[in-house]
């Protein structure tokens, strides 16, 4: 596997509907600056990359909400 293949595999272009709804709900509960919002989105992207790995079980909706 080349570096380009690994980079393409580890890219998150969008969130699924469930993750997006969780992010919106959490963001409404606290006051976020634009920079903090960007950090939150980047953390969620990293989590999606981890959850996509074949060796990892996908999270349940409850655990996903708790983690985010």
N, C-alpha and C positions, 0 to 999 in steps of 0.2 A: 504494500500500500504506500503510495507516494504522499508527500507532505500536502499536496493539493487535494488528494482524496480525503485525507484526515481533516483538513480545514473545511471542506465541503460538508463532511459528515457532522462536524461540530458547529454548524451554523444554524441559528434559529432565525427564521424570517418572520414568523408570526406566532401568536399564542392561540391555542385552541379556545373555544368559546368559554369553557369552564374556567380556565386559568385567567382569562380576561375579566370575567365577572368577579372572580375572587380579588384580583388586583383593584378593580374599580371599587368594590365594597370596602376593602381595607384602606384605600386611599381616601375615601370619604370620611373615615373615622378619625383621621389625624390630619394635621396641617402639614403639607409637603411643599418644600421649595422645589423649583425645577430641577436643581442638582440632586436633591434627595430622591425625587421621582425617577430620575435617570438611573441612579444607583439601584433602586428597587427593581426596576426593569432589567438591569444587567444581572442582578442576582437571580431573578426568575429565569433568565435565559440560561444561566449556568446550571440551575436545577433541572431545566428541561433537557439539557445535554446529558446530564448524569442519568436522568430517568430514561433516556432513549437507549442507553447502553444495554446490550443483550444480557449482561450478567446481573442487571438490576431489575427487580420487580417494579412494575409501575405503581405509583402511590395510589392509595384510596382517596376519594374526594375529601374525606375528613382529615387525613394526614396532610394532604396538599394544602388545605385551608390553614391548618395549624402551623405548618412550616412557613408559609408565606406570611 
